Amino acid sequence: MPQDLRSAQASKWESLPTEAINPNSLGLDTAPIGEIIDLMIAEDRKVVAAVHRERDRIAHGVEIIAQALRRGGRIFFIGAGTSGRLGVVEAAEMPPTFGTSPASVQAIMAGGKDAVFKAKEGVEDDYEEGSRAIARLRPNKKDVIIGVSASGLTPFVRGGLTRARKSGLRIIFITCWPGADLQNFVDLVIAPSVGPEVLTGSTRLKAATATKMVLNMLTTIAMVRIGKAYGNLMVDVQANSQKLKDRARRIVGIVTGIGYDSADELLRRARWNVKVAVVMHRTGTSYTGALAKLKQAEGSTRDAIGEDIEPRLRALLHLDEPKAKAE
């Protein structure tokens, strides 16, 4: 029977690194502004090193997410406060950037939508609501849940993870407390240890920066792995604004070599689907034919047209050709 993640400790936060006092900022309230800026920059430099130490675990997380997406599974972020809002940002950016459906990547925020814009203290303590929030999504074994909690102790998140485990989901947990007691409960813990905050306990600072970096890597690399990029071009962009339509025209122009106006006309015939437009032009096929080629190539533009985009991009940037890799 799955373990329950409620905590029976009388004091859950006293010894947490996220609550520790930073010896470098003891005089924060009297320090000159310039010195505080220098201090915060110096502390933020520690974030990159902390995230890099989690490189292998992040790579494992990417594979878990990519595999779920290939199988038609959904990705759920669950968090409270700053951690929850970071999940909301990731989920919201997936459709315009990678052409995913809103249902495929979702965020569960303690306190609901209102808590995204205004702090609602106390909702993070509701273990049962975390469980109910996951249950309402009718999770299945194809799905993945990503719990986000800087302290590692948020009851709302723990309730959600407990319910997810009962449904057989793969679980990734992102925290800034390497000692979190979830090592044997979840599939993967990613725990960048960033140390105490400049403002004691304010995990919207280094902890949030580290979490954002990890989330960026997990989502971006997983989407690239399932064919949502061609080279480093955003070929599944949803052209729903003037800026994004301009980006779509430029991407099509870069890949095909046609002019801006011609790219616009091609995109209109391709119903503003960049991948389809590229395949139509490079293979001389129709809209439906391009869709078929992409389906056969499992969404990979590279495989659908049989071309490597890197030489074209290097020429565009006036870069030398890369040296041949050793056999």
C-alpha positions as CSV (number, residue, x, y, z in Angstrom):
1,M,0.0,0.0,0.0
2,P,1.5,3.4,-0.9
3,Q,3.1,5.4,1.8
4,D,1.3,8.5,3.1
5,L,3.4,11.7,3.0
6,R,1.9,13.5,6.0
7,S,4.6,14.7,8.4
8,A,4.3,14.1,12.2
9,Q,7.1,16.4,13.2
10,A,6.4,19.1,15.7
11,S,8.7,21.5,14.0
12,K,9.2,20.8,10.3
13,W,11.1,23.9,9.2
14,E,13.7,24.7,11.9
15,S,16.6,22.7,10.4
16,L,15.8,23.3,6.7
17,P,18.5,24.9,4.6
18,T,15.8,27.0,3.0
19,E,15.1,28.6,6.4
20,A,18.8,29.0,7.5
21,I,20.4,32.4,8.2
22,N,22.9,33.5,5.5
23,P,26.1,34.6,7.2
24,N,26.9,36.8,4.2
25,S,23.9,39.1,4.7
26,L,23.6,39.7,8.4
27,G,23.7,43.4,8.0
28,L,21.3,43.5,5.1
29,D,19.1,46.3,6.5
30,T,22.0,48.7,6.8
31,A,24.1,47.8,3.8
32,P,24.3,50.3,0.8
33,I,22.2,49.4,-2.2
34,G,25.2,48.7,-4.4
35,E,26.6,46.3,-1.9
36,I,23.3,44.4,-1.6
37,I,23.2,44.1,-5.4
38,D,26.7,42.7,-5.4
39,L,25.8,40.3,-2.7
40,M,22.7,39.1,-4.5
41,I,24.6,38.6,-7.7
42,A,27.3,36.7,-5.8
43,E,24.7,34.5,-4.2
44,D,22.9,33.9,-7.5
45,R,26.2,32.6,-9.0
46,K,25.9,29.7,-6.6
47,V,22.6,28.7,-8.3
48,V,24.2,27.7,-11.6
49,A,26.7,25.4,-9.8
50,A,24.0,23.9,-7.7
51,V,21.8,23.1,-10.7
52,H,24.8,21.7,-12.6
53,R,25.4,19.2,-9.8
54,E,22.0,17.8,-10.6
55,R,22.8,17.4,-14.3
56,D,22.4,13.6,-14.4
57,R,19.1,13.6,-12.4
58,I,17.8,16.4,-14.7
59,A,18.7,14.2,-17.7
60,H,16.8,11.3,-16.2
61,G,13.8,13.6,-15.7
62,V,13.9,14.6,-19.3
63,E,13.7,11.0,-20.4
64,I,10.8,10.3,-18.1
65,I,8.9,13.3,-19.4
66,A,9.7,12.6,-23.1
67,Q,8.7,9.0,-22.8
68,A,5.3,10.0,-21.2
69,L,4.7,12.5,-24.0
70,R,5.5,10.0,-26.7
71,R,3.0,7.6,-25.1
72,G,0.2,10.3,-25.0
73,G,0.6,10.9,-21.3
74,R,0.1,14.2,-19.6
75,I,2.5,16.2,-17.4
76,F,1.2,17.8,-14.2
77,F,3.1,20.3,-12.1
78,I,1.9,20.7,-8.5
79,G,3.0,23.4,-6.1
80,A,2.1,26.2,-3.8
81,G,3.2,29.9,-3.6
82,T,6.2,30.7,-5.7
83,S,6.8,27.0,-6.5
84,G,3.3,26.7,-7.8
85,R,3.5,29.8,-9.9
86,L,6.7,28.5,-11.6
87,G,4.7,25.4,-12.6
88,V,1.9,27.6,-14.0
89,V,4.5,29.5,-16.1
90,E,5.9,26.3,-17.6
91,A,2.4,24.9,-18.4
92,A,1.2,28.1,-19.9
93,E,4.2,28.5,-22.2
94,M,4.0,25.0,-23.7
95,P,1.1,25.5,-26.2
96,P,2.5,28.7,-27.9
97,T,6.1,27.5,-27.9
98,F,5.7,23.8,-28.7
99,G,2.2,23.5,-30.1
100,T,1.0,21.2,-27.4
101,S,-2.6,21.1,-26.3
102,P,-3.4,22.8,-23.0
103,A,-4.5,19.4,-21.6
104,S,-1.1,17.7,-22.2
105,V,0.9,19.9,-19.7
106,Q,-1.1,21.3,-16.7
107,A,-0.3,23.1,-13.5
108,I,-2.1,22.6,-10.2
109,M,-1.8,25.5,-7.9
110,A,-2.6,25.5,-4.2
111,G,-5.5,27.9,-3.8
112,G,-6.5,27.7,-7.5
113,K,-6.3,30.4,-10.1
114,D,-6.8,33.3,-7.6
115,A,-3.6,32.3,-5.8
116,V,-1.6,32.8,-9.0
117,F,-2.1,36.5,-8.8
118,K,-2.5,37.1,-5.0
119,A,-0.9,35.2,-2.2
120,K,-3.3,33.0,-0.3
121,E,-1.5,31.9,2.8
122,G,-2.6,28.6,4.4
123,V,-3.8,26.8,1.3
124,E,-0.4,25.1,1.0
125,D,-1.1,23.3,4.3
126,D,-4.2,21.5,2.9
127,Y,-2.9,17.9,2.3
128,E,-6.4,16.6,1.5
129,E,-7.0,19.3,-1.2
130,G,-3.7,18.4,-2.8
131,S,-4.9,14.8,-3.1
132,R,-8.3,15.9,-4.4
133,A,-6.7,18.2,-7.0
134,I,-4.9,15.3,-8.6
135,A,-7.9,13.0,-8.3
136,R,-10.1,15.5,-10.3
137,L,-7.7,15.1,-13.2
138,R,-8.4,11.4,-13.5
139,P,-4.7,10.5,-13.7
140,N,-3.5,7.3,-15.4
141,K,-0.2,5.4,-15.6
142,K,0.9,7.2,-18.7
143,D,1.0,10.5,-16.9
144,V,3.9,12.1,-14.9
145,I,3.5,14.4,-11.9
146,I,6.2,17.0,-11.0
147,G,6.0,18.1,-7.4
148,V,7.7,21.4,-6.7
149,S,8.4,22.4,-3.1
150,A,11.5,24.4,-2.1
151,S,11.3,23.2,1.5
152,G,10.3,19.6,0.5
153,L,7.6,19.7,3.1
154,T,4.6,21.4,1.6
155,P,1.5,19.4,2.7
156,F,-0.6,20.3,-0.5
157,V,2.2,18.9,-2.7
158,R,2.6,15.8,-0.6
159,G,-1.1,15.1,-0.7
160,G,-1.0,15.4,-4.5
161,L,2.1,13.1,-4.7
162,T,0.5,10.5,-2.5
163,R,-2.7,10.4,-4.7
164,A,-0.5,10.2,-7.8
165,R,1.4,7.2,-6.4
166,K,-1.9,5.4,-5.8
167,S,-2.7,5.9,-9.5
168,G,0.6,4.6,-10.6
169,L,2.1,7.8,-12.0
170,R,5.8,8.4,-12.4
171,I,6.8,11.1,-9.9
172,I,9.5,13.7,-10.2
173,F,10.1,15.9,-7.1
174,I,12.0,19.2,-7.3
175,T,13.2,20.7,-4.0
176,C,16.1,22.7,-2.6
177,W,16.4,20.4,0.4
178,P,18.6,17.5,-0.6
179,G,17.6,15.8,2.7
180,A,13.9,15.6,1.8
181,D,12.5,12.3,3.0
182,L,11.0,11.3,-0.3
183,Q,14.0,9.4,-1.8
184,N,12.2,6.0,-1.6
185,F,8.7,7.4,-2.5
186,V,9.2,9.2,-5.7
187,D,10.9,8.0,-8.9
188,L,13.3,10.9,-9.0
189,V,14.4,13.8,-6.7
190,I,16.1,16.8,-8.3
191,A,17.5,18.9,-5.4
192,P,19.8,21.8,-6.2
193,S,21.3,22.9,-2.9
194,V,21.5,26.6,-3.2
195,G,22.1,27.4,0.5
196,P,20.4,30.0,2.7
197,E,18.7,33.0,1.1
198,V,19.9,36.6,1.3
199,L,16.6,37.4,3.0
200,T,16.1,34.5,5.4
201,G,13.5,32.1,4.3
202,S,12.6,34.0,1.1
203,T,12.6,31.1,-1.3
204,R,11.4,33.3,-4.2
205,L,15.1,34.2,-4.5
206,K,17.8,31.6,-5.1
207,A,15.5,28.6,-4.6
208,A,13.1,29.9,-7.2
209,T,15.8,30.7,-9.6
210,A,17.2,27.2,-9.3
211,T,13.8,25.7,-9.7
212,K,13.0,27.8,-12.7
213,M,16.3,26.6,-14.3
214,V,15.5,23.0,-13.7
215,L,11.9,23.3,-15.0
216,N,13.2,25.1,-18.1
217,M,15.6,22.2,-18.8
218,L,13.0,19.5,-18.2
219,T,10.3,20.9,-20.4
220,T,12.5,22.4,-23.2
221,I,14.8,19.4,-23.6
222,A,11.9,16.9,-23.4
223,M,10.0,18.8,-26.1
224,V,13.1,19.0,-28.3
225,R,13.6,15.2,-27.9
226,I,10.1,14.5,-29.2
227,G,10.6,16.6,-32.3
228,K,9.4,20.0,-31.3
229,A,12.5,21.7,-32.7
230,Y,14.5,21.6,-35.9
231,G,18.1,22.5,-35.1
232,N,17.3,25.2,-32.6
233,L,14.3,26.5,-34.4
234,M,10.9,26.6,-32.9
235,V,9.1,24.7,-35.6
236,D,6.0,23.9,-33.6
237,V,5.3,27.5,-32.6
238,Q,1.6,28.5,-32.6
239,A,1.3,31.6,-34.8
240,N,-1.4,33.3,-32.8
241,S,0.0,36.8,-32.6
242,Q,1.7,39.2,-35.0
243,K,5.0,38.5,-33.3
244,L,4.6,34.8,-33.6
245,K,3.4,35.0,-37.2
246,D,6.5,37.0,-38.0
247,R,8.7,34.3,-36.2
248,A,6.9,31.6,-38.3
249,R,7.6,33.4,-41.5
250,R,11.3,33.9,-40.6
251,I,11.7,30.2,-39.6
252,V,10.2,29.1,-42.9
253,G,12.4,31.5,-44.8
254,I,15.5,30.2,-43.0
255,V,14.8,26.6,-43.6
256,T,13.6,26.9,-47.2
257,G,15.5,29.9,-48.5
258,I,12.3,31.6,-49.8
259,G,11.5,35.3,-49.2
260,Y,9.4,36.7,-46.4
261,D,6.3,37.2,-48.6
262,S,6.6,33.8,-50.1
263,A,6.9,32.3,-46.7
264,D,3.7,34.1,-45.7
265,E,1.8,32.6,-48.7
266,L,3.2,29.1,-48.0
267,L,2.2,29.3,-44.3
268,R,-1.3,30.3,-45.3
269,R,-1.6,27.2,-47.5
270,A,-0.1,25.2,-44.6
271,R,-2.7,26.7,-42.2
272,W,0.1,28.4,-40.3
273,N,1.7,25.2,-39.3
274,V,5.5,25.8,-39.7
275,K,6.4,22.1,-39.9
276,V,3.9,21.4,-42.6
277,A,5.0,24.5,-44.6
278,V,8.6,23.3,-44.5
279,V,7.7,19.8,-45.5
280,M,5.4,21.0,-48.3
281,H,8.2,23.2,-49.8
282,R,11.1,20.8,-49.3
283,T,9.3,17.7,-50.6
284,G,6.9,19.2,-53.1
285,T,4.0,17.6,-51.5
286,S,0.5,18.8,-50.6
287,Y,-0.8,19.8,-47.1
288,T,-2.2,16.4,-46.5
289,G,0.9,14.8,-47.9
290,A,3.1,16.8,-45.5
291,L,0.9,15.8,-42.6
292,A,1.4,12.2,-43.5
293,K,5.2,12.5,-43.8
294,L,5.4,14.2,-40.4
295,K,3.2,11.5,-38.9
296,Q,5.4,8.8,-40.3
297,A,8.5,10.7,-39.0
298,E,6.9,10.9,-35.5
299,G,6.8,14.7,-35.8
300,S,10.5,15.1,-36.7
301,T,11.0,17.8,-39.4
302,R,14.6,16.5,-39.9
303,D,13.4,13.0,-40.6
304,A,10.4,14.1,-42.7
305,I,12.5,16.0,-45.2
306,G,15.8,14.1,-44.7
307,E,17.9,17.3,-44.3
308,D,20.3,18.6,-41.6
309,I,19.6,22.3,-40.8
310,E,22.8,23.0,-39.0
311,P,24.9,23.8,-42.1
312,R,22.3,26.4,-43.2
313,L,22.2,28.0,-39.8
314,R,26.0,28.1,-39.6
315,A,26.1,29.8,-43.0
316,L,23.5,32.3,-41.9
317,L,25.6,33.2,-38.8
318,H,28.8,33.2,-40.9
319,L,30.3,30.5,-38.7
320,D,33.0,28.0,-39.7
321,E,31.9,24.4,-40.3
322,P,32.4,22.3,-37.1
323,K,35.3,19.9,-37.1
324,A,34.5,16.3,-38.0
325,K,33.8,14.2,-35.0
326,A,36.4,11.5,-34.2
327,E,35.5,8.0,-35.3
